[in-house]
Amino acid sequence: MDFNVKKLASDAGVFFTRAVQFTEEKLGQAEKTELDAHLENLITRADGTKNWTEKILRQTEVLLQPNPSARIEEFIYDKLDKKLPSRGTNAELLGQYMLEAANEFGPGTPYGSTLITVGEYQKRLGSAERELLHTSATTFLTPLRNFLEGDWRTISKERRLLENRRLDLDICKARLKKAKQAEAKAAAAPDFQETRPRNYVLSASASAAEHELRVAQTEFDRQAEVTRLLLEGISSTHLNHLRCLHDFAEAQATYYAQCHHYMQDLQRELNRCANAVSAPISSAAVCPNPVSSAFLSGPPSPGATVSSSSQRPSTLAMEQTQLPVTGTRKAKVLYDYDAHDASELSLLADELITVYTVPGMDPDWLVGERGNEKGKVPVTYLELLS
């Protein structure tokens, strides 16, 4: 207990002395040791990195999750180190409501079948959004947050320690200066009647002050080197954040490409729906369900079933009809694509295919060839090569 009290008193004395030195520096009554220009530049750069990283992190969170209540919930679960309950996106919830409404109104009616079509595509959009949120959180938000909560805390701790070492150094400089001044004053007016000459005491005090100054200077230099090495690591942080930024941009590009493709498919389905309803073939004509059965909750209706025999003539027509080619180019596939009918060509990411267009063709599509296979491919899934 006695040791703890002494240590507490010593720490309080050191804190008070540093506070006095800091105040006198602010008032211009004490000298301040300046850091070298290189270290000052590193500190300025580090502060800018921290401030902008915080702003980018907060705004990215707002972009990905505009609901502030949901962000607060995610923050609380993260601090409690608990798994956040699974929650559907707004588009998925809208799609589910549309499907439930279609079941109530009747899936065989034009309105009900259209609700099913639009609802399924809304669920696809929601699934793509969920993938964007997961990828962005993993590849972009987490590295930024780790920097602020890990590396930056270490840097801040060492910078505070460096500031304390600087204050201690300046305190020792002030003590030595006062001791030298007192020694010079005593030498100018000696008192020979003292049993122990005052010059001897002052000289010993100056020697002790010089020793403390050397120790303080050594500790300051050592801490300055440690801080400098940490601050130079900010360059590596920038490189890491650069890679994360590329991953985030790629995730956004994939998401928007998927959304664009889904909306194109939805427009074709709705146009097909309008044609089926307006055609005087049958009063019970309804819109077909989405082609891909991976997103359907049940088997397609009989009116929406497309047999392989009905698909084959369109394939033969494309293969046998020789339309004028406006330009053949190589293209690299950016994302996997599953053909929705026999007129389209399925794609695998990173493969090379030959593409060209024909007069009167939708500008969002090209004709793709891979060996003996041929079919329409969406432009947004390709990178055209020269």
C-alpha positions, 0 to 999 in steps of 0.5 A, a space after each residue: 500500500 505504501 508503494 502504491 501511494 508513493 507511486 501515485 504521488 510521483 505520477 501526480 507530480 509528473 503530471 502537474 509538472 507536464 501541465 505547467 510546461 504545456 501551459 507555459 508553452 501555450 502562453 509563450 513563456 517556455 521554449 518548445 522542442 520542435 519535431 523534425 520536418 519529416 516527422 511533422 509531415 508524417 503526422 499531418 498525413 496520418 491525421 488526414 488519413 484518419 479523418 477522411 477514412 472516418 468520413 468515407 466509412 460513415 458515408 459508405 454505411 449510409 449509402 449501403 444502409 440508409 435506415 439509421 435505426 438499422 445502422 444503430 442495430 448493426 452497431 450494437 450487435 457488432 459491439 456485443 459481438 453477436 450475430 445480426 439476425 437475418 433480415 430481408 432487403 426492401 426489394 425482397 420484401 416487396 417481391 414477397 408481398 406481390 407474390 402473396 397478393 397474386 395468390 389472393 387475386 388469382 395467379 391465372 388472372 392477368 393482374 395476378 400473373 403480372 404480380 408474380 412476374 414483377 414480384 419474382 424480379 423484385 426478389 432477384 433485385 433484392 438478392 443482388 442487393 444482399 450480395 452487394 451489402 455482404 461483399 462491400 462489408 467484407 472487402 471494404 468496410 471491415 478493412 477501414 474499420 480495422 484501421 480506425 480501431 486497430 492501427 490508428 489506436 496504436 499510432 495515437 498511443 505512441 504519439 501521446 507517449 512522444 508528446 510526454 517525452 517531449 514535455 519531459 525533455 523541455 522540462 529538463 532543459 528548463 531545469 538545466 538552464 535555471 541551474 546554470 543561471 544560478 551557478 553563474 550568479 553565485 560565481 559572480 558574488 561568492 560568499 566565503 563565510 559559508 561552511 559549504 560553498 554555495 558554488 559546490 552545491 549549485 555545480 552538483 545540481 547542474 551536473 544532475 540536471 545535465 544527466 537528466 537531460 541526457 536521459 530525457 533526450 535519449 528517451 525522446 529520440 527513441 520514442 520519435 523513431 518508434 512513432 516515425 516507423 508507425 507513421 511511415 506504415 500509413 503508406 501501406 495502409 493506403 495501398 491496402 485501402 486502394 485494393 479494397 476500393 477496387 473490390 468495392 467498385 467491382 462489387 458495385 459494377 456487378 450489382 448494377 449490371 445484374 440490376 440492368 439485366 434483370 430490368 431488361 428481362 422484366 421489360 421483355 416479360 411485361 411486353 410479352 404479357 401485354 401482347 398476350 392480353 391484347 391478342 384476341 386468341 383467348 380471353 383467358 390469356 395470361 402473362 408467362 412466368 419468369 423463365 428461370 425456375 430457380 426463383 419460383 416457389 412452385 412449378 410454372 403454370 401450363 400457360 407458361 410452359 415452353 417445350 423444347 420442340 417449340 424452342 428448337 425452330 428459333 434456334 435453327 432459324 438463328 443458325 441457318 439464316 445468314 444475316 449481314 454481319 456488321 463487325 466481328 470482335 473478340 469479347 471477354 465475359 465478365 460474369 456468369 450468365 444463364 441463358 433464359 431460352 434457346 435463342 440465348 447463349 450461356 456464358 462463363 466468367 473470364 472466357 473469350 467468345 466471338 461477338 457481332 451484331 446484325 441489322 435491326 438487333 436490340 443494341 443491348 444484345 449481341 450475337 455470340 459464338 463459342 465453337 459450334 454454339 451460337 446465341 444472343 448475349 447481353 452486352 453488359 456481361 462483356 468486355 469488348 476487346 480490340 
